[in-house]
Amino acid sequence: MDISQSVICRILELCDERQLSINALSHASGITQSTLSDIVNGSTRNTGIITINKICQGLGISVRSFFDSELFDQLEDDI
């Protein structure tokens, strides 16, 4: 799994834990629904740290907590 796929899985995992839809996360994070949908659908492959920080704020977690997942332990090269 590459980092883009790991970010998608982590966002969906955290939304599921909190019973949040992508639309609800969009409102909570201040990110447009289309941008967030592009991220989770894989259309956007390089999600920036500022966007991830906004997602974390919407989820009520730190960036450190976002990346504290086994999903990020063994990433394939993104080349």
Biopython code that builds the backbone (N, CA, C, O; Angstrom):
import numpy as np
from Bio.PDB.StructureBuilder import StructureBuilder

atoms = [
    (1, "MET", "N", (0.860, -1.172, 0.000)),
    (1, "MET", "CA", (0.000, 0.000, 0.000)),
    (1, "MET", "C", (0.902, 1.230, 0.000)),
    (1, "MET", "O", (1.895, 1.286, 0.726)),
    (2, "ASP", "N", (0.542, 2.219, -0.827)),
    (2, "ASP", "CA", (1.333, 3.445, -0.843)),
    (2, "ASP", "C", (0.720, 4.473, 0.117)),
    (2, "ASP", "O", (-0.338, 4.238, 0.701)),
    (3, "ILE", "N", (1.391, 5.599, 0.267)),
    (3, "ILE", "CA", (0.947, 6.594, 1.252)),
    (3, "ILE", "C", (-0.417, 7.187, 0.907)),
    (3, "ILE", "O", (-1.209, 7.470, 1.806)),
    (4, "SER", "N", (-0.702, 7.378, -0.378)),
    (4, "SER", "CA", (-2.003, 7.924, -0.779)),
    (4, "SER", "C", (-3.132, 6.984, -0.363)),
    (4, "SER", "O", (-4.158, 7.425, 0.156)),
    (5, "GLN", "N", (-2.938, 5.704, -0.591)),
    (5, "GLN", "CA", (-3.945, 4.711, -0.199)),
    (5, "GLN", "C", (-4.077, 4.651, 1.322)),
    (5, "GLN", "O", (-5.179, 4.491, 1.848)),
    (6, "SER", "N", (-2.955, 4.780, 2.023)),
    (6, "SER", "CA", (-2.972, 4.760, 3.485)),
    (6, "SER", "C", (-3.743, 5.952, 4.047)),
    (6, "SER", "O", (-4.502, 5.808, 5.005)),
    (7, "VAL", "N", (-3.546, 7.131, 3.449)),
    (7, "VAL", "CA", (-4.273, 8.335, 3.885)),
    (7, "VAL", "C", (-5.772, 8.142, 3.675)),
    (7, "VAL", "O", (-6.570, 8.474, 4.551)),
    (8, "ILE", "N", (-6.153, 7.609, 2.523)),
    (8, "ILE", "CA", (-7.574, 7.355, 2.243)),
    (8, "ILE", "C", (-8.159, 6.399, 3.276)),
    (8, "ILE", "O", (-9.210, 6.667, 3.858)),
    (9, "CYS", "N", (-7.478, 5.292, 3.496)),
    (9, "CYS", "CA", (-7.966, 4.297, 4.463)),
    (9, "CYS", "C", (-8.086, 4.895, 5.854)),
    (9, "CYS", "O", (-9.048, 4.619, 6.572)),
    (10, "ARG", "N", (-7.110, 5.716, 6.239)),
    (10, "ARG", "CA", (-7.139, 6.305, 7.580)),
    (10, "ARG", "C", (-8.292, 7.289, 7.722)),
    (10, "ARG", "O", (-8.962, 7.298, 8.754)),
    (11, "ILE", "N", (-8.537, 8.109, 6.720)),
    (11, "ILE", "CA", (-9.663, 9.046, 6.773)),
    (11, "ILE", "C", (-10.976, 8.270, 6.909)),
    (11, "ILE", "O", (-11.811, 8.595, 7.753)),
    (12, "LEU", "N", (-11.148, 7.258, 6.085)),
    (12, "LEU", "CA", (-12.386, 6.466, 6.133)),
    (12, "LEU", "C", (-12.525, 5.727, 7.460)),
    (12, "LEU", "O", (-13.623, 5.629, 8.008)),
    (13, "GLU", "N", (-11.420, 5.211, 7.972)),
    (13, "GLU", "CA", (-11.425, 4.514, 9.260)),
    (13, "GLU", "C", (-11.855, 5.454, 10.387)),
    (13, "GLU", "O", (-12.689, 5.096, 11.219)),
    (14, "LEU", "N", (-11.279, 6.658, 10.405)),
    (14, "LEU", "CA", (-11.605, 7.628, 11.455)),
    (14, "LEU", "C", (-13.039, 8.133, 11.330)),
    (14, "LEU", "O", (-13.711, 8.341, 12.340)),
    (15, "CYS", "N", (-13.508, 8.330, 10.109)),
    (15, "CYS", "CA", (-14.903, 8.734, 9.909)),
    (15, "CYS", "C", (-15.844, 7.643, 10.401)),
    (15, "CYS", "O", (-16.851, 7.926, 11.050)),
    (16, "ASP", "N", (-15.511, 6.397, 10.089)),
    (16, "ASP", "CA", (-16.334, 5.273, 10.514)),
    (16, "ASP", "C", (-16.390, 5.184, 12.036)),
    (16, "ASP", "O", (-17.461, 4.977, 12.606)),
    (17, "GLU", "N", (-15.243, 5.340, 12.699)),
    (17, "GLU", "CA", (-15.189, 5.302, 14.164)),
    (17, "GLU", "C", (-16.078, 6.373, 14.788)),
    (17, "GLU", "O", (-16.692, 6.158, 15.833)),
    (18, "ARG", "N", (-16.138, 7.527, 14.131)),
    (18, "ARG", "CA", (-16.905, 8.657, 14.665)),
    (18, "ARG", "C", (-18.297, 8.774, 14.063)),
    (18, "ARG", "O", (-19.048, 9.701, 14.369)),
    (19, "GLN", "N", (-18.627, 7.814, 13.198)),
    (19, "GLN", "CA", (-19.904, 7.801, 12.491)),
    (19, "GLN", "C", (-20.152, 9.126, 11.765)),
    (19, "GLN", "O", (-21.230, 9.715, 11.845)),
    (20, "LEU", "N", (-19.109, 9.570, 11.053)),
    (20, "LEU", "CA", (-19.176, 10.802, 10.274)),
    (20, "LEU", "C", (-19.201, 10.464, 8.793)),
    (20, "LEU", "O", (-18.462, 9.593, 8.332)),
    (21, "SER", "N", (-20.038, 11.145, 8.065)),
    (21, "SER", "CA", (-20.006, 11.026, 6.608)),
    (21, "SER", "C", (-18.922, 11.965, 6.079)),
    (21, "SER", "O", (-18.428, 12.830, 6.803)),
    (22, "ILE", "N", (-18.568, 11.788, 4.834)),
    (22, "ILE", "CA", (-17.605, 12.698, 4.203)),
    (22, "ILE", "C", (-18.176, 14.109, 4.191)),
    (22, "ILE", "O", (-17.436, 15.078, 4.361)),
    (23, "ASN", "N", (-19.468, 14.233, 3.995)),
    (23, "ASN", "CA", (-20.116, 15.544, 4.017)),
    (23, "ASN", "C", (-19.976, 16.191, 5.400)),
    (23, "ASN", "O", (-19.661, 17.376, 5.504)),
    (24, "ALA", "N", (-20.207, 15.418, 6.448)),
    (24, "ALA", "CA", (-20.088, 15.958, 7.805)),
    (24, "ALA", "C", (-18.641, 16.356, 8.103)),
    (24, "ALA", "O", (-18.398, 17.390, 8.726)),
    (25, "LEU", "N", (-17.676, 15.533, 7.659)),
    (25, "LEU", "CA", (-16.273, 15.879, 7.855)),
    (25, "LEU", "C", (-15.918, 17.136, 7.073)),
    (25, "LEU", "O", (-15.130, 17.961, 7.534)),
    (26, "SER", "N", (-16.494, 17.274, 5.910)),
    (26, "SER", "CA", (-16.268, 18.463, 5.098)),
    (26, "SER", "C", (-16.673, 19.721, 5.870)),
    (26, "SER", "O", (-15.923, 20.695, 5.927)),
    (27, "HIS", "N", (-17.850, 19.686, 6.452)),
    (27, "HIS", "CA", (-18.326, 20.845, 7.220)),
    (27, "HIS", "C", (-17.462, 21.091, 8.458)),
    (27, "HIS", "O", (-17.144, 22.236, 8.779)),
    (28, "ALA", "N", (-17.085, 20.014, 9.150)),
    (28, "ALA", "CA", (-16.305, 20.152, 10.382)),
    (28, "ALA", "C", (-14.884, 20.640, 10.120)),
    (28, "ALA", "O", (-14.293, 21.327, 10.954)),
    (29, "SER", "N", (-14.342, 20.284, 8.963)),
    (29, "SER", "CA", (-12.948, 20.620, 8.678)),
    (29, "SER", "C", (-12.778, 21.899, 7.858)),
    (29, "SER", "O", (-11.680, 22.451, 7.785)),
    (30, "GLY", "N", (-13.861, 22.366, 7.245)),
    (30, "GLY", "CA", (-13.766, 23.560, 6.409)),
    (30, "GLY", "C", (-13.184, 23.273, 5.030)),
    (30, "GLY", "O", (-12.738, 24.187, 4.336)),
    (31, "ILE", "N", (-13.190, 22.018, 4.640)),
    (31, "ILE", "CA", (-12.722, 21.607, 3.322)),
    (31, "ILE", "C", (-13.947, 21.340, 2.468)),
    (31, "ILE", "O", (-14.905, 20.728, 2.939)),
    (32, "THR", "N", (-13.932, 21.785, 1.232)),
    (32, "THR", "CA", (-15.106, 21.568, 0.387)),
    (32, "THR", "C", (-15.356, 20.076, 0.217)),
    (32, "THR", "O", (-14.426, 19.269, 0.223)),
    (33, "GLN", "N", (-16.616, 19.729, 0.066)),
    (33, "GLN", "CA", (-16.973, 18.323, -0.088)),
    (33, "GLN", "C", (-16.332, 17.732, -1.342)),
    (33, "GLN", "O", (-15.919, 16.572, -1.344)),
    (34, "SER", "N", (-16.250, 18.525, -2.401)),
    (34, "SER", "CA", (-15.646, 18.009, -3.629)),
    (34, "SER", "C", (-14.159, 17.689, -3.426)),
    (34, "SER", "O", (-13.668, 16.682, -3.936)),
    (35, "THR", "N", (-13.452, 18.530, -2.692)),
    (35, "THR", "CA", (-12.040, 18.274, -2.421)),
    (35, "THR", "C", (-11.870, 17.013, -1.579)),
    (35, "THR", "O", (-11.025, 16.168, -1.874)),
    (36, "LEU", "N", (-12.675, 16.895, -0.535)),
    (36, "LEU", "CA", (-12.593, 15.727, 0.327)),
    (36, "LEU", "C", (-12.995, 14.459, -0.428)),
    (36, "LEU", "O", (-12.385, 13.405, -0.243)),
    (37, "SER", "N", (-14.011, 14.558, -1.268)),
    (37, "SER", "CA", (-14.414, 13.417, -2.085)),
    (37, "SER", "C", (-13.309, 13.024, -3.054)),
    (37, "SER", "O", (-13.064, 11.835, -3.260)),
    (38, "ASP", "N", (-12.634, 14.009, -3.654)),
    (38, "ASP", "CA", (-11.511, 13.714, -4.551)),
    (38, "ASP", "C", (-10.402, 12.971, -3.814)),
    (38, "ASP", "O", (-9.770, 12.074, -4.373)),
    (39, "ILE", "N", (-10.168, 13.343, -2.564)),
    (39, "ILE", "CA", (-9.132, 12.673, -1.775)),
    (39, "ILE", "C", (-9.518, 11.219, -1.528)),
    (39, "ILE", "O", (-8.728, 10.314, -1.800)),
    (40, "VAL", "N", (-10.726, 10.986, -1.016)),
    (40, "VAL", "CA", (-11.105, 9.608, -0.651)),
    (40, "VAL", "C", (-11.412, 8.745, -1.870)),
    (40, "VAL", "O", (-11.389, 7.518, -1.769)),
    (41, "ASN", "N", (-11.697, 9.347, -3.004)),
    (41, "ASN", "CA", (-11.919, 8.571, -4.231)),
    (41, "ASN", "C", (-10.620, 8.302, -4.979)),
    (41, "ASN", "O", (-10.613, 7.570, -5.969)),
    (42, "GLY", "N", (-9.527, 8.887, -4.512)),
    (42, "GLY", "CA", (-8.231, 8.659, -5.132)),
    (42, "GLY", "C", (-7.918, 9.571, -6.296)),
    (42, "GLY", "O", (-6.880, 9.416, -6.940)),
    (43, "SER", "N", (-8.801, 10.529, -6.582)),
    (43, "SER", "CA", (-8.533, 11.474, -7.674)),
    (43, "SER", "C", (-7.384, 12.410, -7.331)),
    (43, "SER", "O", (-6.634, 12.833, -8.211)),
    (44, "THR", "N", (-7.249, 12.730, -6.052)),
    (44, "THR", "CA", (-6.145, 13.541, -5.564)),
    (44, "THR", "C", (-5.156, 12.599, -4.895)),
    (44, "THR", "O", (-5.474, 11.996, -3.870)),
    (45, "ARG", "N", (-3.965, 12.465, -5.459)),
    (45, "ARG", "CA", (-3.007, 11.493, -4.946)),
    (45, "ARG", "C", (-1.972, 12.102, -4.009)),
    (45, "ARG", "O", (-1.224, 11.370, -3.361)),
    (46, "ASN", "N", (-1.917, 13.418, -3.926)),
    (46, "ASN", "CA", (-0.903, 14.054, -3.107)),
    (46, "ASN", "C", (-1.567, 15.042, -2.149)),
    (46, "ASN", "O", (-1.529, 16.253, -2.366)),
    (47, "THR", "N", (-2.162, 14.520, -1.111)),
    (47, "THR", "CA", (-2.844, 15.357, -0.134)),
    (47, "THR", "C", (-1.803, 16.069, 0.721)),
    (47, "THR", "O", (-0.964, 15.428, 1.354)),
    (48, "GLY", "N", (-1.863, 17.388, 0.736)),
    (48, "GLY", "CA", (-0.886, 18.181, 1.479)),
    (48, "GLY", "C", (-1.107, 18.129, 2.974)),
    (48, "GLY", "O", (-2.198, 17.805, 3.446)),
    (49, "ILE", "N", (-0.069, 18.448, 3.708)),
    (49, "ILE", "CA", (-0.120, 18.401, 5.171)),
    (49, "ILE", "C", (-1.089, 19.442, 5.723)),
    (49, "ILE", "O", (-1.687, 19.216, 6.775)),
    (50, "ILE", "N", (-1.259, 20.561, 5.054)),
    (50, "ILE", "CA", (-2.223, 21.567, 5.526)),
    (50, "ILE", "C", (-3.637, 21.003, 5.436)),
    (50, "ILE", "O", (-4.449, 21.206, 6.338)),
    (51, "THR", "N", (-3.924, 20.302, 4.357)),
    (51, "THR", "CA", (-5.239, 19.677, 4.204)),
    (51, "THR", "C", (-5.428, 18.574, 5.236)),
    (51, "THR", "O", (-6.500, 18.454, 5.828)),
    (52, "ILE", "N", (-4.397, 17.773, 5.454)),
    (52, "ILE", "CA", (-4.491, 16.725, 6.476)),
    (52, "ILE", "C", (-4.693, 17.346, 7.849)),
    (52, "ILE", "O", (-5.445, 16.809, 8.661)),
    (53, "ASN", "N", (-4.043, 18.455, 8.120)),
    (53, "ASN", "CA", (-4.230, 19.150, 9.399)),
    (53, "ASN", "C", (-5.672, 19.616, 9.558)),
    (53, "ASN", "O", (-6.243, 19.492, 10.642)),
    (54, "LYS", "N", (-6.266, 20.146, 8.500)),
    (54, "LYS", "CA", (-7.674, 20.572, 8.559)),
    (54, "LYS", "C", (-8.591, 19.380, 8.792)),
    (54, "LYS", "O", (-9.556, 19.472, 9.550)),
    (55, "ILE", "N", (-8.290, 18.265, 8.141)),
    (55, "ILE", "CA", (-9.077, 17.041, 8.356)),
    (55, "ILE", "C", (-8.966, 16.618, 9.820)),
    (55, "ILE", "O", (-9.965, 16.257, 10.442)),
    (56, "CYS", "N", (-7.763, 16.663, 10.360)),
    (56, "CYS", "CA", (-7.556, 16.310, 11.766)),
    (56, "CYS", "C", (-8.337, 17.228, 12.701)),
    (56, "CYS", "O", (-8.922, 16.769, 13.682)),
    (57, "GLN", "N", (-8.345, 18.511, 12.398)),
    (57, "GLN", "CA", (-9.127, 19.452, 13.210)),
    (57, "GLN", "C", (-10.603, 19.092, 13.163)),
    (57, "GLN", "O", (-11.291, 19.133, 14.183)),
    (58, "GLY", "N", (-11.087, 18.741, 11.981)),
    (58, "GLY", "CA", (-12.487, 18.342, 11.837)),
    (58, "GLY", "C", (-12.807, 17.056, 12.584)),
    (58, "GLY", "O", (-13.929, 16.864, 13.052)),
    (59, "LEU", "N", (-11.819, 16.177, 12.694)),
    (59, "LEU", "CA", (-12.006, 14.921, 13.423)),
    (59, "LEU", "C", (-11.735, 15.077, 14.918)),
    (59, "LEU", "O", (-12.050, 14.187, 15.708)),
    (60, "GLY", "N", (-11.150, 16.210, 15.301)),
    (60, "GLY", "CA", (-10.841, 16.447, 16.714)),
    (60, "GLY", "C", (-9.621, 15.668, 17.186)),
    (60, "GLY", "O", (-9.548, 15.268, 18.348)),
    (61, "ILE", "N", (-8.656, 15.450, 16.282)),
    (61, "ILE", "CA", (-7.440, 14.726, 16.642)),
    (61, "ILE", "C", (-6.225, 15.515, 16.192)),
    (61, "ILE", "O", (-6.336, 16.469, 15.422)),
    (62, "SER", "N", (-5.064, 15.106, 16.683)),
    (62, "SER", "CA", (-3.808, 15.734, 16.249)),
    (62, "SER", "C", (-3.300, 15.051, 14.984)),
    (62, "SER", "O", (-3.706, 13.936, 14.656)),
    (63, "VAL", "N", (-2.414, 15.733, 14.288)),
    (63, "VAL", "CA", (-1.773, 15.143, 13.113)),
    (63, "VAL", "C", (-1.006, 13.896, 13.537)),
    (63, "VAL", "O", (-0.992, 12.898, 12.816)),
    (64, "ARG", "N", (-0.375, 13.949, 14.691)),
    (64, "ARG", "CA", (0.348, 12.788, 15.220)),
    (64, "ARG", "C", (-0.588, 11.597, 15.364)),
    (64, "ARG", "O", (-0.233, 10.477, 14.998)),
    (65, "SER", "N", (-1.785, 11.835, 15.898)),
    (65, "SER", "CA", (-2.762, 10.746, 16.052)),
    (65, "SER", "C", (-3.203, 10.203, 14.700)),
    (65, "SER", "O", (-3.430, 9.002, 14.557)),
    (66, "PHE", "N", (-3.326, 11.075, 13.714)),
    (66, "PHE", "CA", (-3.719, 10.638, 12.378)),
    (66, "PHE", "C", (-2.727, 9.613, 11.837)),
    (66, "PHE", "O", (-3.126, 8.578, 11.303)),
    (67, "PHE", "N", (-1.437, 9.901, 11.976)),
    (67, "PHE", "CA", (-0.409, 9.027, 11.433)),
    (67, "PHE", "C", (-0.021, 7.890, 12.375)),
    (67, "PHE", "O", (0.794, 7.041, 12.014)),
    (68, "ASP", "N", (-0.597, 7.864, 13.578)),
    (68, "ASP", "CA", (-0.330, 6.790, 14.532)),
    (68, "ASP", "C", (-1.230, 5.600, 14.216)),
    (68, "ASP", "O", (-2.181, 5.302, 14.939)),
    (69, "SER", "N", (-0.906, 4.938, 13.127)),
    (69, "SER", "CA", (-1.692, 3.807, 12.642)),
    (69, "SER", "C", (-0.763, 2.825, 11.941)),
    (69, "SER", "O", (0.223, 3.225, 11.322)),
    (70, "GLU", "N", (-1.080, 1.552, 12.041)),
    (70, "GLU", "CA", (-0.298, 0.529, 11.357)),
    (70, "GLU", "C", (-0.320, 0.717, 9.839)),
    (70, "GLU", "O", (0.540, 0.188, 9.136)),
    (71, "LEU", "N", (-1.295, 1.465, 9.338)),
    (71, "LEU", "CA", (-1.376, 1.730, 7.902)),
    (71, "LEU", "C", (-0.111, 2.392, 7.368)),
    (71, "LEU", "O", (0.231, 2.235, 6.196)),
    (72, "PHE", "N", (0.579, 3.129, 8.229)),
    (72, "PHE", "CA", (1.750, 3.882, 7.804)),
    (72, "PHE", "C", (3.072, 3.202, 8.179)),
    (72, "PHE", "O", (4.144, 3.767, 7.961)),
    (73, "ASP", "N", (2.995, 1.987, 8.744)),
    (73, "ASP", "CA", (4.213, 1.308, 9.202)),
    (73, "ASP", "C", (5.086, 0.797, 8.053)),
    (73, "ASP", "O", (6.309, 0.926, 8.100)),
    (74, "GLN", "N", (4.477, 0.232, 7.044)),
    (74, "GLN", "CA", (5.263, -0.352, 5.960)),
    (74, "GLN", "C", (4.701, 0.120, 4.624)),
    (74, "GLN", "O", (3.900, -0.563, 3.987)),
    (75, "LEU", "N", (5.138, 1.290, 4.226)),
    (75, "LEU", "CA", (4.659, 1.872, 2.971)),
    (75, "LEU", "C", (5.551, 1.464, 1.815)),
    (75, "LEU", "O", (6.768, 1.349, 1.956)),
    (76, "GLU", "N", (4.928, 1.250, 0.682)),
    (76, "GLU", "CA", (5.674, 0.999, -0.549)),
    (76, "GLU", "C", (6.193, 2.324, -1.065)),
    (76, "GLU", "O", (5.641, 3.379, -0.754)),
    (77, "ASP", "N", (7.252, 2.269, -1.853)),
    (77, "ASP", "CA", (7.767, 3.485, -2.487)),
    (77, "ASP", "C", (6.719, 4.061, -3.410)),
    (77, "ASP", "O", (6.034, 3.324, -4.119)),
    (78, "ASP", "N", (6.590, 5.369, -3.405)),
    (78, "ASP", "CA", (5.594, 6.082, -4.205)),
    (78, "ASP", "C", (6.209, 6.606, -5.494)),
    (78, "ASP", "O", (5.909, 7.729, -5.900)),
    (79, "ILE", "N", (7.047, 5.834, -6.139)),
    (79, "ILE", "CA", (7.768, 6.303, -7.328)),
    (79, "ILE", "C", (7.087, 5.789, -8.579)),
    (79, "ILE", "O", (7.539, 6.072, -9.689)),
]
sb = StructureBuilder()
sb.init_structure("model")
sb.init_model(0)
sb.init_chain("A")
sb.init_seg("    ")
for serial, (resi, resn, name, xyz) in enumerate(atoms, 1):
    if name == "N":
        sb.init_residue(resn, " ", resi, " ")
    sb.init_atom(name, np.array(xyz, "f"), 0.0, 1.0, " ", f" {name:<3s}", serial, name[0])
structure = sb.get_structure()
